[in-house]
Amino acid sequence: MDEPVPTKGARGDELLEAVHAVKKALLARDEAPAGDWAEQTSEALASGTTDGWYYPGRSAPALAFYSTSGHEAYGHVHVEDDSDAVEHGERLVRRLLGRVTPPLASINIGFTGISAIRERDLMARVGAIPGSTVIERVAMERALSPADAEFPGPIPDGLRLVPIRAVTIEALADLDFRSVQGSVDALLIGPRPAEYRRVTEAMVSGSLGRFLDEASTALLIPEPPRLAGALLSAERTPRKAIFVNFLVDPEFQRRGYGHFLFRWGLRALWALGYERVHLWVTVANEAARKLYRDFGLEETARTTIYRFVPPEAEEQPQSAR
């Protein structure tokens, strides 16, 4: 079996075709990056600004690349389905794992192209590597209806409902950080608060789709000021919106705050004219999945995030707040 080769110096048209295949696959599950991402990514891979590997001349694209932020790396492997998909996928994953050296502490890798059956075979192979964790995620969605126009009920006692722009990025990132600690969801972003700020900024700036201020809000404890929950929404298509982040402070769960925020968000999306609502959730987050099922959302897709932390490397201590 041939080994993949670096993308640096590769033909631009060949790389662009492969990256567009990635974007098409992400678009099919409502995760496509916005703007000219494909063109920028292929140029960065060809110039060597972004490290990547691929199989030149393959009838179906097979490509891996990654980026870094602080001590974390984020990679992607795209292998279109054929008899060599598992073998090529494993070799591309191992190329990415070989880049996790100090100061990098971990890498999260997403996958597209490969069929569900072959992806399970691939996860069985790379999941056996010491330091590996396999995280399953599901997409859920449903149609919006006139019933969603109903008033969501009174704001929970002692709280204020405030526009999302009235809240700082730091406060939203802090809530996100605190809301996932001790859960599988914490592995999706990283162990450091700075990573949550980066992700929150990306959401609000529209990198996951046009940010919808009108369908995003926060629940605030006035004195002393503290966020109890927040909902962030974005547009995926003119007819479909996505809840990109849905947060409730762990200290205030099981008080109906999440139910109120979700109901408020559905009403806002209906008022804006959207026909469907979409979101992603980890399989391990059963409480959130139950809430979404209670609101009528159904599973539409599954995907895997593969996380690798070298066994000899200790995670950096989490920063104090």
C-alpha positions in Angstrom: 0.0 0.0 0.0 1.4 3.4 -1.0 2.0 6.1 1.6 0.4 9.5 1.3 2.6 12.4 0.2 2.8 16.0 1.4 0.4 18.4 -0.2 3.1 21.1 -0.4 4.0 21.7 -4.0 1.0 19.6 -5.2 -1.0 20.7 -8.2 -3.4 23.4 -7.2 -6.3 22.0 -9.3 -6.0 18.6 -7.8 -5.9 19.9 -4.2 -8.8 22.2 -4.9 -10.9 19.3 -6.2 -10.1 17.3 -3.1 -10.9 20.2 -0.7 -14.2 20.9 -2.5 -15.0 17.2 -1.9 -14.5 17.8 1.8 -16.7 20.9 1.7 -19.5 19.1 -0.2 -19.5 16.3 2.4 -19.6 18.9 5.2 -22.4 20.7 3.5 -24.4 17.5 3.3 -24.5 17.3 7.1 -24.9 21.1 7.6 -21.3 21.7 8.7 -19.8 23.4 5.7 -17.5 26.4 6.4 -18.6 29.7 5.0 -17.0 31.9 2.3 -14.1 30.9 0.2 -12.8 28.3 2.6 -12.1 25.7 -0.1 -9.9 28.1 -2.2 -8.0 29.4 0.8 -7.4 25.9 2.2 -6.2 24.4 -1.1 -3.8 27.4 -1.5 -2.5 27.0 2.0 -1.9 23.2 1.5 -0.1 23.7 -1.8 2.1 26.5 -0.4 2.9 24.6 2.8 1.3 27.2 5.0 -0.9 24.4 6.2 0.5 20.9 6.6 -1.3 18.1 4.8 -1.0 14.8 3.0 -2.9 13.2 0.1 -2.9 10.3 -2.4 -2.1 11.8 -5.8 -3.9 10.3 -8.8 -6.4 8.4 -6.7 -9.7 8.0 -8.5 -11.5 9.3 -5.3 -9.9 12.0 -3.1 -8.0 11.0 0.0 -6.7 14.0 2.0 -5.7 14.9 5.6 -4.7 18.3 7.0 -4.6 20.1 10.4 -4.3 23.4 12.1 -3.2 24.4 15.6 -4.4 26.7 18.3 -2.3 27.0 21.4 -1.5 23.5 22.6 -4.3 21.9 20.6 -4.4 20.6 17.0 -7.5 20.1 14.9 -7.3 17.8 11.9 -9.6 16.4 9.2 -9.4 13.2 7.1 -11.4 12.9 3.9 -11.4 9.5 2.2 -14.1 8.8 -0.4 -15.5 5.3 -0.1 -13.8 2.5 -2.0 -12.0 -0.8 -1.2 -8.9 1.2 0.0 -10.7 3.7 2.1 -9.9 2.1 5.5 -6.2 1.5 4.7 -5.8 5.0 3.3 -7.7 6.5 6.2 -5.5 4.8 8.8 -2.3 6.0 7.1 -3.6 9.5 6.9 -4.6 9.5 10.6 -1.2 8.2 11.6 0.4 11.1 9.6 -1.6 13.5 11.7 -0.7 11.7 15.0 2.9 12.0 14.1 2.6 15.8 14.3 1.5 15.8 17.9 4.8 16.7 19.6 5.5 19.4 22.2 4.2 22.0 22.6 1.1 20.3 21.1 -0.7 18.2 23.7 -3.5 16.6 21.6 -5.4 16.5 18.3 -9.0 16.1 17.4 -9.7 14.6 14.0 -13.0 14.7 12.0 -13.9 12.5 9.1 -15.8 12.8 5.8 -16.3 10.7 2.7 -16.0 7.2 4.2 -19.1 5.1 4.7 -20.5 4.4 8.2 -19.4 0.8 8.1 -15.9 1.5 6.9 -15.6 4.4 9.4 -16.4 1.9 12.2 -13.6 -0.3 10.9 -11.2 2.6 10.8 -12.1 3.7 14.3 -11.5 0.1 15.5 -8.0 0.3 14.1 -6.9 3.8 15.2 -9.0 3.6 18.4 -6.7 0.8 19.6 -3.7 3.2 19.6 -2.9 4.1 23.2 -4.1 7.6 24.0 -7.1 7.4 21.7 -10.7 8.4 22.4 -13.6 8.0 19.9 -16.4 10.5 20.4 -19.7 10.0 18.5 -21.9 12.9 17.6 -25.4 13.0 16.1 -27.2 15.7 14.1 -30.8 16.3 15.1 -33.5 18.5 13.4 -37.1 19.0 12.8 -39.5 21.2 10.9 -40.8 24.4 12.5 -44.5 24.9 12.7 -47.1 27.5 13.8 -47.1 25.9 17.2 -43.6 27.3 17.7 -45.0 30.8 17.6 -46.6 30.3 21.0 -45.2 32.4 23.8 -42.4 30.5 25.6 -43.7 31.5 29.0 -42.5 33.9 31.7 -38.8 34.5 32.2 -37.6 32.3 35.1 -37.8 34.1 38.4 -34.9 36.3 39.3 -33.4 36.3 35.8 -33.2 38.8 32.9 -33.3 37.9 29.3 -30.7 40.0 27.5 -29.6 40.4 23.8 -26.5 38.3 23.1 -24.5 41.4 22.1 -25.0 42.7 25.6 -22.8 39.8 26.8 -19.1 39.7 26.4 -17.3 37.0 24.5 -15.4 36.3 27.7 -18.6 35.7 29.6 -20.0 33.4 26.9 -16.7 31.4 26.7 -16.6 31.1 30.5 -20.1 29.7 30.6 -19.2 27.3 27.8 -16.1 26.2 29.6 -17.9 25.6 32.9 -20.9 23.9 31.3 -19.0 21.0 29.8 -16.3 20.3 32.5 -16.2 16.6 33.4 -18.1 15.5 30.3 -17.2 14.1 27.0 -18.1 17.4 25.4 -15.1 19.0 27.1 -12.8 16.9 24.8 -14.2 18.4 21.7 -12.6 21.8 22.3 -9.8 21.3 24.7 -8.9 21.7 28.4 -8.1 25.5 28.3 -10.4 28.4 28.6 -8.6 30.2 25.7 -10.0 27.5 23.3 -13.5 28.3 24.3 -13.0 32.0 23.5 -11.6 31.1 20.1 -14.7 28.9 19.3 -17.1 31.4 20.7 -15.6 34.2 18.6 -15.8 32.0 15.5 -19.5 31.3 16.1 -20.4 35.0 16.7 -18.3 36.1 13.7 -20.3 33.9 11.4 -17.8 31.2 10.5 -20.4 28.5 11.0 -23.1 30.4 9.1 -24.5 33.9 9.3 -24.9 34.6 13.0 -28.5 35.3 14.0 -28.6 38.0 16.7 -32.4 37.9 16.6 -32.5 34.2 17.5 -29.6 34.4 20.1 -30.0 35.4 23.7 -28.8 34.9 27.3 -30.3 34.5 30.7 -28.6 36.8 33.2 -28.5 36.8 37.0 -28.5 40.5 37.7 -26.7 40.8 41.1 -23.9 39.9 41.1 -23.9 39.7 37.2 -23.5 36.1 36.0 -24.7 34.1 33.1 -27.1 31.3 33.8 -27.6 30.2 30.2 -27.3 31.2 26.6 -28.5 30.2 23.1 -26.5 31.0 19.9 -28.1 30.5 16.5 -26.9 30.8 12.9 -28.3 30.4 9.4 -27.3 27.4 7.4 -29.5 28.0 4.4 -32.3 30.5 3.8 -34.7 27.9 5.1 -32.7 26.2 7.8 -31.1 27.5 11.0 -28.8 25.8 13.4 -28.4 26.2 17.2 -24.6 26.4 17.3 -24.4 26.5 21.1 -26.9 25.9 23.8 -25.6 26.4 27.4 -26.9 26.2 30.9 -24.7 26.7 33.9 -24.3 23.4 35.8 -25.3 25.0 39.0 -28.7 26.0 37.6 -29.7 22.9 35.7 -33.0 21.1 36.2 -34.7 24.5 36.9 -36.4 24.8 33.5 -33.8 27.3 32.1 -32.8 25.1 29.2 -36.5 24.4 28.3 -37.3 28.1 28.3 -34.2 29.0 26.2 -35.0 26.3 23.7 -38.6 27.3 23.4 -37.6 30.9 23.0 -35.2 30.0 20.2 -37.8 28.0 18.3 -40.2 31.0 18.5 -37.5 33.4 17.3 -36.6 31.1 14.3 -40.2 30.8 13.3 -40.7 34.6 13.5 -37.7 35.0 11.2 -39.2 32.7 8.6 -37.0 29.6 8.9 -38.6 26.2 8.1 -36.3 23.9 10.0 -34.0 23.8 13.0 -30.8 21.8 13.2 -28.2 21.0 15.9 -25.3 18.7 16.8 -25.0 16.8 20.1 -22.6 14.1 21.5 -24.2 10.7 21.9 -22.9 10.6 25.5 -24.9 13.8 26.4 -28.1 11.9 27.1 -29.8 14.7 29.0 -29.5 17.1 26.1 -30.6 14.5 23.6 -33.7 13.8 25.7 -34.5 17.5 25.8 -34.2 17.7 22.0 -36.3 14.6 21.5 -38.9 16.0 23.8 -39.0 19.0 21.5 -39.5 16.7 18.5 -36.1 16.7 17.0 -35.0 13.5 15.3 -31.6 12.1 14.4 -30.5 12.8 10.8 -26.8 11.9 10.7 -23.9 10.6 12.8 -20.3 11.4 12.7 -17.1 10.7 14.7 -14.5 12.8 16.3 -11.2 11.0 17.1 -9.1 12.5 19.9 -5.5 11.5 20.5 -3.4 12.5 23.5 0.1 11.0 23.5 0.3 8.7 26.6 3.6 10.1 27.6 2.3 13.7 27.5 0.4 15.1 30.4 -2.4 17.6 29.7 -1.5 21.1 30.7 -3.2 22.2 33.9 -6.5 24.1 33.3 -6.3 27.8 33.8 -8.0 29.3 36.8 -10.9 31.6 36.2 
